[in-house]
């Protein structure tokens, strides 16, 4: 049961990864190539049941079989190219593809009986032509018109001998289907590529803003520390001011250690430590979480922190929680390929504790075999435990990751 669930979860994760990747330009090309190849496979599958009858009624059964096998082989080549190269055919490949399609239609008149050229899979070439036209979306407008025109003209030649008063409307409708569905596919694909390009630009912008924010934090941290050091070595600073500077210097040391992820400092765990008198003694947990989530809207955040209203934490602890939440979300952005992240907070009065969970629906990992990265191990786990908070990380391949932070309610 566990193996099956894991396999299903991995399959769902791969599907989510594919759908998530389709929001990027490269991902869209991958999905389009797979769709294009899938259309070819579907066409060949539709052709298979009519093959025995086609060879039986064909005036040239050997030619019929050769054309059928060439069409199937070409479809296999197209699908293989799509799977290996993660994109559709090159312009040269499209020319060959269209030329083969036209040849199937023209030579099909020698192998397919006249009554079976309309409305029958014995005359499979028109259905094959539709799959080819749907795959011409990557061509420029002029080349696309020429290719669709050539396929449509070949189709008209294929059915010319079967035209009657009763089926003229059917032939006209089939011809328009080749053109209209080709136009629809072209418009839809161009729109998808445009959206993917916008998504890539948005992701790049978010990453750039995150980088700038990180640089700003680094500059602020270095600036504060440098200023305090200059004042400490200034002989003109009064003794009482120097004592306050020492308190601020201790706070800046802790801040810098957390920022550089160098593990816990040397003071004893859970020690109250020195506090900057200019800062509030406590912070609202809800505001701390909202600050940590700031700048991660691209992750599909679903915050549910209302139940934490009224919960207060120490200023140092609040800063550690804020940085830990931001660190977890950075990790999700870089590695999880998640489409949704839920940040939930609750206060359990009867148990005297509050709980924060950060859950994503990403690819997950095996906690038994995969060690935690530096960001999770040091900036999140070690730093929060230094503030006497309980941290647990649970994950499984294909089932996402959950980070749980627990602390005691202030009395």
NORURKA-V987465 format. One record per pair of residues at least 24 apart in sequence whose ideal C-beta (glycine too) atoms are under 10 Angstrom apart, sorted by sequence separation. I is the first residue (numbers start at 1). J is the second residue. If there is no record, write none. Layout:
<<I/J> <I/J>>
This chain:
<<44/68> <47/71> <48/72> <101/125> <104/128> <105/129> <151/175> <152/176> <224/248> <225/249> <228/252> <250/274> <251/275> <252/276> <284/308> <285/309> <286/310> <288/312> <336/360> <337/361> <338/362> <381/405> <47/72> <104/129> <126/151> <129/154> <130/155> <224/249> <227/252> <228/253> <249/274> <250/275> <251/276> <284/309> <285/310> <286/311> <287/312> <288/313> <335/360> <336/361> <337/362> <338/363> <370/395> <376/401> <380/405> <74/100> <129/155> <152/178> <226/252> <247/273> <248/274> <250/276> <284/310> <285/311> <286/312> <292/318> <332/358> <336/362> <337/363> <338/364> <367/393> <44/71> <73/100> <74/101> <101/128> <102/129> <151/178> <152/179> <224/251> <225/252> <247/274> <248/275> <284/311> <285/312> <288/315> <291/318> <292/319> <331/358> <332/359> <333/360> <335/362> <336/363> <337/364> <367/394> <370/397> <376/403> <43/71> <44/72> <47/75> <100/128> <101/129> <104/132> <126/154> <151/179> <224/252> <225/253> <246/274> <247/275> <248/276> <251/279> <283/311> <284/312> <285/313> <291/319> <294/322> <301/329> <332/360> <335/363> <336/364> <365/393> <367/395> <368/396> <369/397> <43/72> <44/73> <71/100> <101/130> <125/154> <126/155> <129/158> <149/178> <247/276> <248/277> <282/311> <283/312> <284/313> <288/317> <289/318> <292/321> <293/322> <296/325> <329/358> <331/360> <332/361> <333/362> <335/364> <336/365> <366/395> <367/396> <44/74> <45/75> <70/100> <71/101> <74/104> <101/131> <102/132> <125/155> <148/178> <149/179> <152/182> <222/252> <225/255> <244/274> <247/277> <248/278> <282/312> <283/313> <288/318> <291/321> <292/322> <296/326> <299/329> <328/358> <332/362> <335/365> <364/394> <365/395> <366/396> <40/71> <41/72> <44/75> <98/129> <101/132> <148/179> <151/182> <221/252> <224/255> <225/256> <281/312> <282/313> <283/314> <287/318> <288/319> <291/322> <292/323> <294/325> <295/326> <299/330> <301/332> <325/356> <329/360> <331/362> <364/395> <365/396> <366/397> <40/72> <43/75> <44/76> <71/103> <100/132> <101/133> <126/158> <224/256> <244/276> <280/312> <282/314> <283/315> <285/317> <288/320> <289/321> <290/322> <291/323> <292/324> <293/325> <294/326> <296/328> <324/356> <328/360> <363/395> <364/396> <365/397> <42/75> <67/100> <70/103> <71/104> <125/158> <126/159> <244/277> <281/314> <282/315> <283/316> <285/318> <288/321> <289/322> <292/325> <293/326> <296/329> <299/332> <325/358> <356/389> <362/395> <364/397> <365/398> <40/74> <41/75> <70/104> <97/131> <98/132> <125/159> <145/179> <148/182> <221/255> <222/256> <244/278> <280/314> <281/315> <283/317> <284/318> <288/322> <291/325> <292/326> <295/329> <296/330> <299/333> <311/345> <324/358> <363/397> <364/398> <365/399> <367/401> <40/75> <41/76> <44/79> <97/132> <98/133> <123/158> <147/182> <148/183> <220/255> <221/256> <280/315> <282/317> <283/318> <287/322> <288/323> <290/325> <291/326> <292/327> <294/329> <295/330> <298/333> <311/346> <321/356> <354/389> <355/390> <356/391> <357/392> <358/393> <359/394> <360/395> <363/398> <364/399> <365/400> <39/75> <40/76> <67/103> <68/104> <123/159> <279/315> <282/318> <283/319> <285/321> <288/324> <289/325> <292/328> <293/329> <296/332> <308/344> <309/345> <311/347> <362/398> <363/399> <364/400> <365/401> <40/77> <41/78> <67/104> <70/107> <71/108> <98/135> <145/182> <221/258> <222/259> <279/316> <285/322> <288/325> <292/329> <296/333> <299/336> <307/344> <308/345> <310/347> <353/390> <357/394> <361/398> <362/399> <363/400> <364/401> <37/75> <40/78> <41/79> <67/105> <94/132> <97/135> <98/136> <117/155> <144/182> <148/186> <217/255> <218/256> <221/259> <280/318> <283/321> <295/333> <300/338> <302/340> <303/341> <304/342> <305/343> <306/344> <307/345> <308/346> <309/347> <335/373> <361/399> <362/400> <363/401> <364/402> <37/76> <39/78> <40/79> <97/136> <123/162> <144/183> <220/259> <221/260> <275/314> <276/315> <279/318> <283/322> <299/338> <300/339> <301/340> <302/341> <303/342> <304/343> <305/344> <306/345> <307/346> <308/347> <334/373> <361/400> <362/401> <37/77> <39/79> <67/107> <68/108> <118/158> <275/315> <276/316> <279/319> <299/339> <300/340> <301/341> <302/342> <303/343> <304/344> <305/345> <306/346> <307/347> <335/375> <360/400> <361/401> <37/78> <38/79> <66/107> <67/108> <94/135> <98/139> <117/158> <118/159> <218/259> <273/314> <275/316> <299/340> <300/341> <301/342> <302/343> <303/344> <304/345> <305/346> <307/348> <313/354> <331/372> <334/375> <335/376> <359/400> <360/401> <36/78> <37/79> <40/82> <94/136> <117/159> <144/186> <217/259> <218/260> <272/314> <274/316> <299/341> <300/342> <301/343> <302/344> <303/345> <304/346> <311/353> <312/354> <331/373> <359/401> <360/402> <36/79> <37/80> <64/107> <67/110> <68/111> <94/137> <117/160> <119/162> <273/316> <311/354> <358/401> <359/402> <360/403> <37/81> <38/82> <63/107> <64/108> <67/111> <94/138> <95/139> <117/161> <118/162> <130/174> <133/177> <134/178> <272/316> <299/343> <310/354> <331/375> <358/402> <359/403> <33/78> <34/79> <36/81> <37/82> <63/108> <66/111> <67/112> <94/139> <98/143> <102/147> <105/150> <109/154> <114/159> <117/162> <118/163> <126/171> <129/174> <133/178> <137/182> <141/186> <214/259> <296/341> <311/356> <330/375> <331/376> <357/402> <358/403> <359/404> <33/79> <36/82> <37/83> <64/110> <65/111> <89/135> <101/147> <105/151> <108/154> <112/158> <114/160> <116/162> <117/163> <118/164> <132/178> <133/179> <136/182> <137/183> <308/354> <357/403> <358/404> <35/82> <60/107> <63/110> <64/111> <88/135> <89/136> <91/138> <105/152> <106/153> <108/155> <114/161> <115/162> <127/174> <130/177> <134/181> <135/182> <137/184> <139/186> <296/343> <307/354> <308/355> <328/375> <356/403> <357/404> <358/405> <33/81> <34/82> <63/111> <64/112> <88/136> <90/138> <91/139> <95/143> <98/146> <99/147> <102/150> <105/153> <106/154> <109/157> <113/161> <114/162> <119/167> <126/174> <130/178> <133/181> <134/182> <137/185> <138/186> <293/341> <307/355> <308/356> <327/375> <328/376> <331/379> <356/404> <357/405> <33/82> <34/83> <62/111> <63/112> <64/113> <88/137> <89/138> <91/140> <94/143> <98/147> <101/150> <102/151> <105/154> <108/157> <109/158> <113/162> <114/163> <118/167> <126/175> <129/178> <133/182> <136/185> <137/186> <327/376> <330/379> <331/380> <355/404> <356/405> <357/406> <32/82> <33/83> <58/108> <60/110> <61/111> <88/138> <94/144> <97/147> <98/148> <101/151> <104/154> <105/155> <108/158> <109/159> <112/162> <117/167> <132/182> <133/183> <134/184> <135/185> <136/186> <137/187> <293/343> <355/405> <356/406> <33/84> <36/87> <37/88> <59/110> <60/111> <87/138> <99/150> <102/153> <103/154> <105/156> <106/157> <107/158> <108/159> <109/160> <119/170> <126/177> <130/181> <134/185> <137/188> <138/189> <292/343> <305/356> <324/375> <327/378> <328/379> <354/405> <355/406> <356/407> <30/82> <33/85> <34/86> <36/88> <58/110> <59/111> <60/112> <91/143> <95/147> <98/150> <102/154> <105/157> <106/158> <109/161> <118/170> <126/178> <130/182> <133/185> <134/186> <137/189> <138/190> <324/376> <327/379> <328/380> <354/406> <355/407> <29/82> <30/83> <33/86> <34/87> <35/88> <36/89> <58/111> <59/112> <71/124> <75/128> <78/131> <82/135> <94/147> <98/151> <101/154> <102/155> <105/158> <109/162> <118/171> <133/186> <136/189> <137/190> <290/343> <304/357> <326/379> <327/380> <353/406> <354/407> <32/86> <33/87> <34/88> <58/112> <59/113> <71/125> <74/128> <78/132> <101/155> <104/158> <105/159> <117/171> <135/189> <289/343> <326/380> <327/381> <353/407> <354/408> <30/85> <31/86> <32/87> <33/88> <57/112> <58/113> <59/114> <102/157> <119/174> <134/189> <137/192> <138/193> <289/344> <324/379> <325/380> <351/406> <353/408> <354/409> <29/85> <30/86> <32/88> <33/89> <55/111> <57/113> <68/124> <72/128> <75/131> <98/154> <102/158> <118/174> <137/193> <289/345> <323/379> <324/380> <327/383> <352/408> <353/409> <354/410> <29/86> <30/87> <40/97> <54/111> <67/124> <68/125> <71/128> <75/132> <78/135> <288/345> <301/358> <302/359> <323/380> <324/381> <327/384> <351/408> <352/409> <29/87> <54/112> <57/115> <58/116> <64/122> <67/125> <74/132> <258/316> <342/400> <344/402> <348/406> <351/409> <352/410> <27/86> <28/87> <29/88> <54/113> <57/116> <286/345> <301/360> <320/379> <321/380> <324/383> <336/395> <341/400> <352/411> <26/86> <64/124> <68/128> <71/131> <285/345> <300/360> <320/380> <323/383> <324/384> <340/400> <341/401> <342/402> <343/403> <344/404> <345/405> <349/409> <26/87> <67/128> <71/132> <255/316> <258/319> <299/360> <300/361> <323/384> <348/409> <54/116> <254/316> <258/320> <261/323> <285/347> <321/383> <338/400> <347/409> <53/116> <57/120> <299/362> <320/383> <321/384> <324/387> <338/401> <58/122> <251/315> <255/319> <259/323> <292/356> <319/383> <320/384> <336/400> <21/86> <57/122> <251/316> <254/319> <255/320> <258/323> <293/358> <320/385> <324/389> <328/393> <336/401> <50/116> <54/120> <56/122> <254/320> <258/324> <261/327> <292/358> <320/386> <321/387> <335/401> <53/120> <54/121> <55/122> <289/356> <317/384> <320/387> <324/391> <53/121> <54/122> <251/319> <255/323> <288/356> <319/387> <321/389> <332/400> <53/122> <54/123> <258/327> <285/354> <289/358> <317/386> <318/387> <320/389> <332/401> <50/120> <51/121> <52/122> <54/124> <316/386> <317/387> <331/401> <50/121> <51/122> <285/356> <316/387> <317/388> <332/403> <49/121> <50/122> <317/389> <331/403> <48/121> <50/123> <51/124> <314/387> <328/401> <47/121> <50/124> <313/387> <314/388> <329/403> <46/121> <47/122> <328/403> <48/124> <313/389> <327/403> <47/124> <328/405> <43/121> <46/124> <47/125> <325/403> <324/403> <44/124> <47/127> <325/405> <43/124> <46/127> <47/128> <213/294> <324/405> <46/128> <213/295> <44/127> <43/127> <44/128> <321/405> <42/127> <43/128> <46/131> <210/295> <320/405> <43/129> <209/295> <210/296> <321/407> <43/130> <44/131> <40/128> <43/131> <210/298> <42/131> <43/132> <206/295> <41/131> <206/296> <317/407> <39/130> <40/131> <43/134> <206/297> <207/298> <39/131> <40/132> <206/298> <38/131> <39/132> <205/298> <206/299> <314/407> <40/134> <313/407> <36/131> <39/134> <40/135> <203/298> <313/408> <36/132> <39/135> <202/298> <311/407> <313/409> <314/410> <312/409> <313/410> <36/134> <37/135> <311/409> <312/410> <35/134> <36/135> <199/298> <310/409> <311/410> <35/135> <36/136> <36/137> <88/189> <33/135> <36/138> <32/135> <32/137> <33/138> <32/138> <217/323> <29/138> <217/326> <263/374> <214/326> <262/374> <213/326> <261/374> <261/375> <263/377> <264/378> <273/387> <261/376> <263/378> <270/385> <271/386> <210/326> <214/330> <261/377> <262/378> <263/379> <269/385> <270/386> <289/405> <261/378> <262/379> <269/386> <270/387> <271/388> <260/378> <261/379> <264/382> <265/383> <268/386> <269/387> <270/388> <210/329> <260/379> <261/380> <263/382> <264/383> <267/386> <269/388> <270/389> <210/330> <258/378> <259/379> <262/382> <263/383> <257/378> <258/379> <261/382> <264/385> <265/386> <261/383> <264/386> <285/407> <210/333> <263/386> <264/387> <258/382> <259/383> <285/409> <258/383> <285/410> <207/333> <257/383> <206/333> <207/334> <258/386> <282/410> <254/383> <257/386> <203/333> <254/386> <39/185> <36/185> <35/185> <32/185> <36/189> <35/189> <32/188> <32/189> <29/189> <32/192> <28/189> <31/192> <32/193> <29/192> <28/192> <29/193> <28/193> <31/196> <28/194> <25/192> <28/195> <29/196> <25/193> <28/196> <23/192> <25/194> <27/196> <28/197> <22/192> <25/195> <26/196> <25/196> <28/199> <23/195> <24/196> <25/197> <27/199> <28/200> <22/195> <23/196> <24/197> <25/198> <27/200> <22/196> <25/199> <26/200> <21/196> <23/198> <24/199> <25/200> <23/199> <24/200> <25/201> <22/199> <23/200> <23/202> <24/203> <23/203> <20/336> <21/337> <23/339> <20/337> <20/338> <20/339> <17/337> <19/339> <16/337> <17/338> <16/338> <17/339> <16/339> <13/337> <16/340> <20/362> <20/363> <16/361> <17/362> <16/362> <17/363> <16/363> <13/361> <12/361> <13/362> <14/363> <13/363> <13/364> <10/363> <9/363> <10/364> <9/364> <6/366> <17/398> <16/398> <13/396> <15/398> <13/397> <14/398> <16/400> <13/398> <10/396> <12/398> <13/399> <9/396> <10/397> <11/398> <12/399> <13/400> <9/397> <10/398> <9/398> <10/399> <6/396> <7/397> <8/398> <9/399> <5/396> <6/397> <7/398> <8/399> <9/400> <6/398> <5/398> <6/399> <2/396> <5/399>>
